[in-house]
Amino acid sequence: MKKIFLIISVCLLSAISVFAQVDSAKVKVAPLVKGSVNHIDGFGFREYIWDYNKNPESITYKGKLPCIVDFYTVWCGPCRRLAPVLEELAKEYEGKVIFYKVNTEDANSVELSRIFNIHSIPTMFYFPLKEYPRISQGALDKETLKNIIDTILLNPQKKESKDSKEQEK
């Protein structure tokens, strides 16, 4: 019995090590769907957003449109409440903002979650085109998310002018 268990364990560990050595250049990443939330893993993140293996020193967003990346898990209540809001916003901002979801417990996303130090979910990153990404934690309501999209992602000058007006007061 112990020999059978040992043989099965060795075979299982060998299979795991073979599958763990996946060449990211050979991985096919699903194409983006406009007007929808795109579920991606670490491979998709490196393909569409930022290849942290090639450029680890600075975050260089690869996209042509600003994006929101929602880090979530399937068992998270606030994450589940946020999901339909993000779907609505993806339709509303189709062609203007891309929406992504990353399951932090997916085997191909664990490294990504570690790099971004994700400890609280939902955690969302907002990637404007030419600025450093911003972050928020917790399930935000639709109006707050629309405000973030409109001021940070689509019209950064509007946020700057609003901030400067507040400072003048």
N, C-alpha and C positions, 0 to 999 in steps of 0.2 A: 504493500500500500504506500509506504514512504517513497519507494522507488518511482512509482507511478506519479505521485504528487511532485517529486523532484523533476521528473522528465517533463511533465506538463508545465511546471514553473519555468524551466529553462527555455522551452519552446515559446512560451508566452512572452518572456523577456526578450528573446531574440526577435520575435515579430514586432514588439513595441519599438525596439531600437531601430529596426529597418524603417518602420513608418515614421519615426521621429526625425529621420534624416532627410526630410523633404527639401528639395531644391526649390526655393521660392521663385526662381526664374521659370520653372516648368509648371507652376501652379496656374491654372486658369481661373481668373477672377470674373465673377458674373458681371455682365454689363449693367450700367446704371439705368434705372427706370425713372423717367421724368414724372413729376407730380406724385411721387410715392416715396416712402421711407425705404432706403436701401440698407439691407442687413449685410454687414461686412465683418470680416475678422481681421487679424493682423496682416494677412496677405493683401486683402482689399485696402486696408489703411495705407500700406506702403505703396500700393499701386495708384490710388486716387488722391491721397491727402499729403502724406509726408513719408519719405523713405528714410527712417531713422537709422537704418544700417549704413546707407551710403553717405548721409549727412547728419551725423549725430550731434554736432556742435550747435547747430541752429535750426529752428523749425522753419522750413521753406515750404509753404503751401503750394501744391502742384495744380490745383484746380483752376478752371476758368471762371467759375461762379463761386461766391462765398458759400460756406457750408456750416451746418450744425452737426456735431457728432454727439450722440446720446449713448453714454456708457450705462448699461442696465444689466439686470439678471431677470430670469423668468419668474422667480418666486417673489420678487419685490413688488409690494402693493403700490407704492407711489409710482414706480416705473410703469405698471400696468395702467394706472390712471392717466399717465402722461402720453402713452402710446397713441390713443385716438386723437389727442390734441395735435401731436406731431403729424399724423396722417392728414388732418384738416389743413394744417399750415403748409404741408408739402404740396397739396393741391392749390392752395391759395397763392403760393409764391413760386409756382411752377415756372421754370425758365429764368428765375431770379436767384434762388437759393437751393442748394442740394441738401437733403436730409439723410443722415446715416445713423444706424444703430449698431453698437458693438456689444455683444454679450460677453461680459467680463469673465464668465466661467467657461467659455468656449476654449478648447485646447489651443487653438491658434491665436487666441487673444490674450492669454495670460501674460505674455511678455509685454504686450502693449499696455495692459493695465498697470504693470509694474513700472514701466517707463514714465507713465503719467501719474504714478502714485495714487491710483484710484482706491480709496478706502470707503467712500460714501457713495451710495447710488440713490437715485440717478445723479450722475455728474455729466454736465454738458459742456462741450467746447464749441466756441464760435470762432470760425476761421474767416476773417475778412480777407480780401484779396492781397492787400499790401501792408498789412499791419500784423502785429503779434496777436496770437489767438487769446481770447478771453475765456473765462470759466465761470460756471455757476454750479451749485449743488442743491439738490432737492427738486421736487416737482413744482415747477413754476406754472402759473395759470396762463391761459391763452393770451390775454392782454399784455402781460409782462413779456412774454416771448415775442409778441408782435412788436412791442416797443424796442426790444433788443435787436430784432431783425432790422427794423426801420432805421434805428440810430447807429448801431455798431456795424452791421453787415452791409446795408444798402446805401446809407448816407452818413458816413463818418463825419463829414463837415457839419451836419446838423447837430450832432452830439457836441462837437467842439464849440459851436456858436452858442448852444444852450448852456454849456459849462462856463463860457466866458461871460455871458449875461448874468449868470448867478453870482460870479465872482465880483462883478461890478456893483452889485447891490450892497 
